Amino acid sequence: MKDNLKFDTLHLKPLSAHKKIFFASDFHLGIPDRTSSLLREQKIVAWMERIQEEAHALFLLGDIFDFWFEYKYVIPKGFVRLQGKLAAFTDLNIPVFLFPGNHDLWMYDYFPQMFNIPILKHPSSFTMAGKKFLVGHGDELGASKKYRRLKRFIYANPLCQWAFGKLPSSIGVPLAHYISGKTRRKTHSTMPFTQENEPIFNFCKQKIEPHLHHDFYVFGHIHFPLAFRIHEKSAYYNVGDWINHFTYGLFDGKEFKVLKFE
């Protein structure tokens, strides 16, 4: 397989009776302002409260925060309601898996240490109820070489991260939000998506599935809920966002669905 992309393997306990696996992405907490972000965070926590009893595992597929940077002694202010609910899940031994997106990729050890939530840097495979999944954020799948190089040599470069950490937060945080806004507008300029123009779907269909079969490909990033058939034994799902659509993915042991939280 081309593009030198890395894929990891996860091991989950077998799916219990009446339990389900949930997937959500692109909360972008922090924008467009504190009031709107708080209302959205409360809605996300209400959704998590509703699914908690039947959740076998929860996958958060990136861009949970519009900006995140773990300074040496501090983290971004706010988001305590979501963090409290994540703690409730893991305290109940409900596994939570967190993928950094292109907006919150500067995650290090805070979530693993405080919540026992692993940070998964690459798309990851797992098998559940006889079905094989590939899950992740998806920003690198089908992206241009320019973007992948920019992410590898600038955003994911430890030296650049160290240099950013030396900036006073009063400078670094507004700068990061400015860059984040430009990236978001550029990334989502082609909605709505079809099978012809959706880059993650086409990458999965053309680059991954012919070499490594998965029953379900589940990603975020593009802010648009989608369900596309790759072939009769393989399907692609995008779980959408919580800015406009408030959608999530659900696997009940037999079927995968993208649903809207009302």
Buried (B, 14 or more C-beta within 10 A) or exposed (E): EEEEBEBEEBEBEEBEEEBBBBBBBBBBBBBEEEEEBBEBBEBBBEBBEEBBEEBBBBBBBBBBBBBBBBBEEEBBEBBEBBBEBBBBBBEEEBBBBBBBBBBBBBBBEBBEEEBBBBBBBEBBBBBBEEBBBBBBBBBBBBBEEEBBEBBEEEBBBEEEBEEBBEBEBEEBBEEBBEEBBEBBEEBBEEEEBEEEEBBBBBBBBEBBBEEEEBBBBBBBBBBBBBEBEBEEEBBBBBBBBBBEBBBBBBBBBEEBEBBEBE
